[in-house]
Amino acid sequence: MSRFTPLGAGFALAVSLLSPPAAAGWVAGEAERTIAFGFDAIVERHLQPVTAQTIALDGLRGLAEIDPQLAVTLDQGRLRLSTTEKVVVDFPAASPDDTVGWARITVNAALEASQMSERLRDADAERLYQAVFEGALGKADLFSRYAGAREAREHRSNRSGFGGIGIKFDLIDSEVRIVEVVDDGPAAKLGLRAGDIITAIDGDPVRGLDRADISNKLRGAVATELVLALRRGSQMLQFTLRRSLIVPQTVSSSVAGGIAHFKITSFNQRTAYSLENQLKDIRDRLGGGLQGVVLDLRGNPGGLLDKAVAVVDLFVAEGTIISTRGRHPASANSFEAKPGDIGEDLPLAVLVDGRSASAAEIVASALQDAGRAVVIGTNSYGKGTVQTVVRLPNDGEITLTWSRFHAPSGYALHGLGVLPVLCTGAATQTAAQMVEAIGRGTLPGKPAETLAVWRGTGIDDTELRHRLRDTCPPARLGDNRLEMDLADRLLSNRAAYARALAASAPTRGLEALQTRPSPETGSH
C-alpha cells in the first residue's frame, strides 16, 4: 500500500565531472542524481538496515538482466565488472555508506561496460534505471519496487485521480469502444453511452493507436477541452468535453433483505468518502429497516493507509485503529478513531480471502479487534507492511517498505494476516446450518482460543505463525455466494451474531497465552 512521505531536503547529491552523453541511454550527471536520490532513500528509510555498498552491488548485478554475460565482484577494495573473457570495469570502491560515491560508480560502471556490451549500449535510460533499482530492491523485500516514469504516472493517477472525461474503453476488432461511462463525469453529462465507437480525438484518427496512446490523448489537465468524434450505430457524432478530476470508483453497493452490501475493490482518495455517502443514502431510504452492513473485501489488494483508517473510523467510536512501527523515526504512528460517525451503531460483517491484503487487512483486523465486526472467509494475504512512495528526479518512483502494521491488540499482520472467526475455506455445511449451530453456541474450530494465540505471537515466531495460518489457509474465494449468504443470515439472527462477535473480541487473550495451546488444523 502507499503512504506519502516527503523526503526532505537532506539529500546532498554530487554531480560528476564526467557527464558527456554516453553510448548507453544515460547522461552521467542526470543519472547520478537519480541513482543517488534513490540510494539515499533506501538507506535512510527501508525497514531493514542496508548500506549503499550492498544496494549498489545488487543494482549493478541487475545489469545482468540486460546482458547476462556481466558479473560483478568486490575484491580488496576494487569494484569489477567482467565477462568470462576479461575485466571490463575496474574502479576503486567507495566507503560502504557513501551513497553519492556508489551512485557515481554505478553510473560510470554501466557506461564503461556499454562500450563492450551491445545490449547495454542499446538500452535506453529507463531500461537502465529499471535494471539497477530492481536489482537494488530485489533482496530487500517482496513489496519494495521501482516504477518508471510512465508507470509511475499511472500509479499517481489511480491514487489521486487524473484529468479525464469519465469513460472506460476497450479495443475491440481494432475499434475504440466505450464500455463504461462514469456517473456524473463529463461524458455522462453530455450523453455519451457504452457502445459508442471513438473514431478521432481532437481531429486525429485513433485507428492503429495502442491503449496507452489513446489514454494519453483522453487524459490531460483538469478544465482543458478535447473534441471526440464518435460513431453510434449509423450516426456520426461530435462532442466537445471539458476534462474534470476523475478518481476511479472503488465502492459499489446494493441492499437485500435489510442488509447493505458494500464491495470495496481497493482504497484510493475517494474510497471512504464514497462509502460514507452510499451508506448515508441507504440509511436515509431504509431508516430503522437497515439491519446491518457487509463490507466485502475479498480480492482487495489494498491502497492508501489513511483511507483504510477513515473507513474503519466510520464504524468505530474510539480506540486505536492501527499502529505502524519501523526503523525510521517518522515511520512510527498510531491512528485513533473519533466518535460521531454514521456507522457506529450498525452490526457489521467483513468478508476476506487470501487476496485481501494491506489496507484491506487493516480494516478487517481493526473492526475485529474493536469487537465491531464478525470476519468471515479465509485467512487474508498477510501483507502487513507500509510502503512510502519516493518520487525520483527522473519522474519515476520507488515504492519502499519502511514500517509494519500492528493491529489494535498488538500483533504484527505481516506474514500472519487476519483470521476469520468463521472460516469457509473447507466448509461442509450450508450457511443456514452454520448460523443455526452458532445460535446454539457451537462455533467450529475454537476460534476464540486460536485468536488469542494469534494475537500473542511475535513477528519472529515463524513456525507458530505458519501453523496458525494453516488453521484456515488463505484461498481465493472471488464472489462465492457462501460468505455473503452466511453474513446475511448472521446479521439477521441477533443471537447468533452476538455469539460470533463475542468469539472475535480480544477478551480471553491472557488466559490462552499462558497455556499456549497448539492451534488445531482444519476449518473454523
Backbone hydrogen bonds, N-H to C=O, Kabsch-Sander energy under -0.5 kcal/mol:
donor,donor_aa,acceptor,acceptor_aa,energy
2,S,303,G,-1.2
3,R,387,Q,-2.2
5,T,389,V,-0.6
12,A,10,G,-1.0
13,L,11,F,-0.8
14,A,12,A,-0.5
16,S,14,A,-0.6
19,S,17,L,-1.2
22,A,26,W,-1.2
25,G,123,A,-1.2
28,A,20,P,-0.7
28,A,26,W,-0.5
31,A,27,V,-2.7
32,E,28,A,-2.9
33,R,29,G,-1.9
34,T,30,E,-1.9
35,I,31,A,-2.9
36,A,32,E,-2.8
37,F,33,R,-2.1
38,G,34,T,-2.3
39,F,35,I,-2.9
40,D,36,A,-2.8
41,A,37,F,-2.0
42,I,38,G,-2.3
43,V,39,F,-2.7
44,E,40,D,-2.4
45,R,41,A,-2.4
46,H,42,I,-1.9
47,L,401,T,-1.9
52,A,96,P,-0.7
53,Q,96,P,-2.2
55,I,51,T,-2.1
56,A,52,A,-2.3
57,L,53,Q,-2.4
58,D,54,T,-2.1
59,G,55,I,-2.3
60,L,56,A,-2.8
61,R,57,L,-2.2
62,G,58,D,-1.1
63,L,60,L,-1.4
64,A,61,R,-1.6
65,E,62,G,-1.9
66,I,63,L,-1.4
67,D,63,L,-2.4
70,L,67,D,-1.9
71,A,82,S,-2.3
73,T,80,R,-2.3
75,D,78,R,-2.4
78,R,75,D,-1.3
79,L,91,F,-3.5
80,R,73,T,-2.6
80,R,78,R,-0.5
81,L,89,V,-1.5
82,S,71,A,-2.3
83,T,86,K,-2.8
88,V,81,L,-2.7
88,V,86,K,-0.5
89,V,81,L,-1.9
91,F,79,L,-2.7
93,A,77,G,-2.6
98,D,95,S,-2.0
99,T,97,D,-1.3
102,W,98,D,-2.4
103,A,99,T,-2.0
104,R,100,V,-2.2
105,I,101,G,-2.2
106,T,102,W,-2.5
107,V,103,A,-2.4
108,N,104,R,-2.7
109,A,105,I,-2.7
110,A,106,T,-2.0
111,L,107,V,-2.3
112,E,108,N,-2.7
113,A,109,A,-2.7
114,S,110,A,-1.6
115,Q,111,L,-0.5
115,Q,112,E,-1.5
116,M,113,A,-1.4
117,S,113,A,-1.4
118,E,116,M,-0.7
121,R,117,S,-2.3
122,D,118,E,-2.0
123,A,119,R,-0.7
123,A,120,L,-0.7
128,L,124,D,-1.7
129,Y,125,A,-2.5
130,Q,126,E,-2.5
131,A,127,R,-2.1
132,V,128,L,-2.4
133,F,129,Y,-2.9
134,E,130,Q,-2.3
135,G,131,A,-1.7
136,A,132,V,-2.8
137,L,133,F,-2.3
138,G,134,E,-1.2
139,K,135,G,-0.5
140,A,137,L,-1.1
141,D,137,L,-1.0
145,R,399,T,-2.0
147,A,397,E,-2.6
152,A,148,G,-3.3
153,R,149,A,-1.9
154,E,150,R,-1.5
155,H,151,E,-2.3
156,R,152,A,-2.6
157,S,153,R,-2.0
158,N,154,E,-2.3
159,R,155,H,-2.2
160,S,156,R,-2.7
161,G,157,S,-2.4
162,F,246,I,-1.9
164,G,162,F,-0.7
164,G,244,S,-2.6
168,K,180,E,-2.5
170,D,177,R,-2.3
172,I,170,D,-0.8
172,I,175,E,-2.7
175,E,172,I,-1.7
176,V,198,I,-0.7
177,R,170,D,-2.6
177,R,175,E,-1.0
178,I,196,D,-2.8
179,V,168,K,-2.8
180,E,168,K,-1.6
182,V,166,G,-2.4
182,V,180,E,-0.5
185,G,182,V,-1.9
187,A,165,I,-2.8
189,K,185,G,-2.2
190,L,186,P,-1.2
191,G,187,A,-0.5
191,G,188,A,-1.0
192,L,187,A,-2.4
195,G,178,I,-3.4
196,D,193,R,-1.8
197,I,231,R,-2.4
198,I,176,V,-3.1
198,I,196,D,-0.5
199,T,197,I,-0.5
199,T,229,A,-3.0
200,A,229,A,-1.4
201,I,204,D,-2.3
202,D,227,V,-3.5
204,D,201,I,-2.0
206,V,199,T,-1.8
209,L,206,V,-2.3
214,I,210,D,-2.1
215,S,211,R,-2.5
216,N,212,A,-2.4
217,K,213,D,-1.7
218,L,214,I,-2.1
219,R,215,S,-2.4
220,G,163,G,-1.9
223,A,243,R,-2.6
224,T,221,A,-1.8
226,L,241,L,-2.2
228,L,226,L,-0.5
228,L,239,F,-2.9
229,A,200,A,-2.6
230,L,237,L,-3.1
231,R,197,I,-2.6
232,R,235,Q,-2.4
233,G,231,R,-0.5
235,Q,232,R,-2.3
237,L,230,L,-2.7
237,L,235,Q,-0.5
239,F,228,L,-2.5
241,L,226,L,-2.6
241,L,239,F,-0.6
243,R,224,T,-3.2
243,R,241,L,-0.6
244,S,164,G,-2.6
246,I,162,F,-3.6
247,V,245,L,-0.6
252,S,263,K,-1.9
254,S,261,H,-1.8
256,A,259,I,-2.3
259,I,256,A,-1.7
260,A,292,G,-2.4
261,H,254,S,-3.2
261,H,259,I,-0.5
262,F,294,V,-2.8
263,K,252,S,-2.5
264,I,262,F,-0.6
264,I,296,D,-2.0
265,T,250,T,-2.4
265,T,263,K,-0.6
267,F,302,G,-2.0
268,N,266,S,-0.6
269,Q,159,R,-1.6
271,T,268,N,-1.4
274,S,270,R,-2.9
275,L,271,T,-2.6
276,E,272,A,-2.6
277,N,273,Y,-2.3
278,Q,274,S,-2.6
279,L,275,L,-2.6
280,K,276,E,-2.4
281,D,277,N,-2.3
282,I,278,Q,-2.1
283,R,279,L,-2.6
284,D,280,K,-2.5
285,R,281,D,-1.9
286,L,282,I,-3.0
287,G,283,R,-2.6
289,G,286,L,-2.4
290,L,287,G,-1.4
291,Q,258,G,-3.0
291,Q,289,G,-0.8
292,G,258,G,-0.9
293,V,347,P,-2.4
294,V,260,A,-3.0
295,L,349,A,-2.6
296,D,262,F,-3.3
296,D,294,V,-0.7
297,L,295,L,-0.9
297,L,351,L,-2.3
300,N,297,L,-2.0
304,L,267,F,-2.6
305,L,2,S,-1.3
308,A,304,L,-1.6
309,V,305,L,-2.2
310,A,306,D,-1.9
311,V,307,K,-1.8
312,V,308,A,-2.1
313,D,309,V,-2.3
314,L,310,A,-0.9
314,L,311,V,-0.8
315,F,312,V,-2.1
316,V,312,V,-1.0
321,I,335,F,-3.6
322,I,335,F,-1.0
323,S,406,H,-1.9
324,T,333,N,-2.9
325,R,404,R,-1.9
331,S,328,H,-2.1
332,A,329,P,-1.3
333,N,324,T,-1.6
333,N,331,S,-0.7
335,F,322,I,-2.7
336,E,334,S,-0.5
337,A,319,G,-3.0
343,G,314,L,-2.0
344,E,341,D,-1.0
346,L,343,G,-1.3
348,L,372,R,-0.6
349,A,293,V,-2.0
350,V,374,V,-2.3
351,L,295,L,-2.6
352,V,376,I,-2.3
354,G,475,A,-3.4
356,S,353,D,-1.9
357,A,300,N,-2.6
357,A,355,R,-0.6
358,S,383,K,-0.7
360,A,357,A,-2.2
361,E,358,S,-0.5
362,I,358,S,-1.8
363,V,359,A,-1.9
364,A,360,A,-2.2
365,S,361,E,-2.6
366,A,362,I,-2.4
367,L,363,V,-2.2
368,Q,364,A,-1.9
369,D,365,S,-2.9
370,A,366,A,-1.8
371,G,368,Q,-1.5
372,R,367,L,-2.5
373,A,367,L,-1.3
374,V,348,L,-1.7
375,V,373,A,-0.6
376,I,350,V,-3.1
377,G,422,L,-2.2
378,T,352,V,-1.3
379,N,472,C,-1.7
380,S,418,V,-1.3
381,Y,356,S,-2.5
384,G,382,G,-1.1
386,V,403,S,-3.2
387,Q,1,M,-0.7
388,T,400,L,-2.9
389,V,3,R,-1.1
390,V,388,T,-0.6
390,V,398,I,-3.1
391,R,389,V,-0.6
392,L,396,G,-2.7
395,D,392,L,-2.2
397,E,147,A,-2.4
398,I,390,V,-2.5
399,T,145,R,-2.9
399,T,397,E,-0.5
400,L,388,T,-2.9
400,L,398,I,-0.7
402,W,386,V,-2.7
403,S,386,V,-1.1
404,R,325,R,-2.6
405,F,384,G,-3.0
406,H,323,S,-2.6
407,A,411,Y,-2.5
410,G,407,A,-2.3
413,L,405,F,-1.3
414,H,384,G,-0.5
415,G,382,G,-3.0
416,L,413,L,-2.1
417,G,413,L,-2.8
421,V,375,V,-1.2
422,L,375,V,-1.6
423,C,421,V,-0.5
424,T,377,G,-2.4
425,G,377,G,-0.6
427,A,424,T,-1.3
434,M,430,T,-2.2
435,V,431,A,-2.4
436,E,432,A,-2.2
437,A,433,Q,-2.2
438,I,434,M,-2.3
439,G,435,V,-2.4
440,R,436,E,-1.1
441,G,438,I,-1.8
442,T,437,A,-2.7
443,L,441,G,-0.7
446,K,443,L,-1.1
450,T,446,K,-2.0
451,L,447,P,-2.9
452,A,448,A,-1.7
453,V,449,E,-1.7
454,W,450,T,-2.7
455,R,451,L,-2.5
456,G,452,A,-0.7
456,G,453,V,-0.9
457,T,453,V,-0.9
457,T,454,W,-0.8
461,D,458,G,-1.3
462,T,460,D,-2.1
465,R,461,D,-2.2
466,H,462,T,-2.3
467,R,463,E,-2.1
468,L,464,L,-2.6
469,R,465,R,-2.1
470,D,466,H,-1.4
471,T,468,L,-1.6
472,C,469,R,-1.1
477,L,475,A,-0.8
480,N,477,L,-1.6
484,M,480,N,-0.8
485,D,481,R,-2.8
486,L,482,L,-2.7
487,A,483,E,-2.3
488,D,484,M,-2.6
489,R,485,D,-2.5
490,L,486,L,-2.3
491,L,487,A,-2.5
492,S,488,D,-1.3
493,N,489,R,-0.6
493,N,490,L,-1.1
494,R,492,S,-0.6
497,Y,490,L,-0.5
497,Y,493,N,-2.7
498,A,494,R,-2.4
499,R,495,A,-1.8
500,A,496,A,-2.4
501,L,497,Y,-2.6
502,A,498,A,-2.1
503,A,499,R,-1.5
504,S,500,A,-0.7
504,S,501,L,-0.8
505,A,501,L,-1.5
507,T,505,A,-2.1
512,A,508,R,-1.8
513,L,509,G,-2.7
514,Q,510,L,-1.8
515,T,511,E,-1.1
516,R,512,A,-2.0
522,G,470,D,-0.8
